[in-house]
Amino acid sequence: MTKTEIKILKTLWENESPMSASEILKKNADMKDITVRKTLKTMLDNNLIKVDGITQTTKNFARTFSPSITKEQLAFMEISKVSELDSFQFASALLERESLSNSQLCKLRSIIDKRLDK
């Protein structure tokens, strides 16, 4: 994943509502219009973002985008690229090394119980 893709995802996560390419560009003044538009196309092709709707901007209509992945999914994708850990190994390593509160552990248990019930 490129730095530009990560920057666009962060912008979408921070905004919490769908954004057009021009809105993303306004939040990232250091980026060029063509870069944002090409990156959005690549991100759509890779299912990192989705078209969430259409909005009118002055005379034109523009698509709005929202992320298709969470911050946690991105973190796991990036870690998977540099290691050969599968999901089980990754989760096990986190549980063994991280100090989690009882409420966090209960939440994890609830997630596991839901998966077991499927």
Secondary structure in CASP SS format (residue, H / E / C, confidence):
PFRMAT SS
TARGET T0000
AUTHOR 0000-0000-0000
METHOD secondary structure of the structure
MODEL  1
M C 1.00
T C 1.00
K H 1.00
T H 1.00
E H 1.00
I H 1.00
K H 1.00
I H 1.00
L H 1.00
K H 1.00
T H 1.00
L H 1.00
W H 1.00
E H 1.00
N H 1.00
E C 1.00
S C 1.00
P C 1.00
M E 1.00
S E 1.00
A H 1.00
S H 1.00
E H 1.00
I H 1.00
L H 1.00
K H 1.00
K H 1.00
N C 1.00
A C 1.00
D C 1.00
M C 1.00
K C 1.00
D H 1.00
I H 1.00
T H 1.00
V H 1.00
R H 1.00
K H 1.00
T H 1.00
L H 1.00
K H 1.00
T H 1.00
M H 1.00
L H 1.00
D H 1.00
N C 1.00
N C 1.00
L C 1.00
I E 1.00
K E 1.00
V E 1.00
D E 1.00
G E 1.00
I E 1.00
T E 1.00
Q E 1.00
T E 1.00
T C 1.00
K C 1.00
N E 1.00
F E 1.00
A E 1.00
R E 1.00
T E 1.00
F E 1.00
S E 1.00
P E 1.00
S C 1.00
I C 1.00
T C 1.00
K H 1.00
E H 1.00
Q H 1.00
L H 1.00
A H 1.00
F H 1.00
M H 1.00
E H 1.00
I H 1.00
S H 1.00
K H 1.00
V H 1.00
S C 1.00
E C 1.00
L C 1.00
D C 1.00
S H 1.00
F H 1.00
Q H 1.00
F H 1.00
A H 1.00
S H 1.00
A H 1.00
L H 1.00
L H 1.00
E H 1.00
R H 1.00
E C 1.00
S C 1.00
L C 1.00
S C 1.00
N H 1.00
S H 1.00
Q H 1.00
L H 1.00
C H 1.00
K H 1.00
L H 1.00
R H 1.00
S H 1.00
I H 1.00
I H 1.00
D H 1.00
K H 1.00
R H 1.00
L H 1.00
D H 1.00
K C 1.00
END
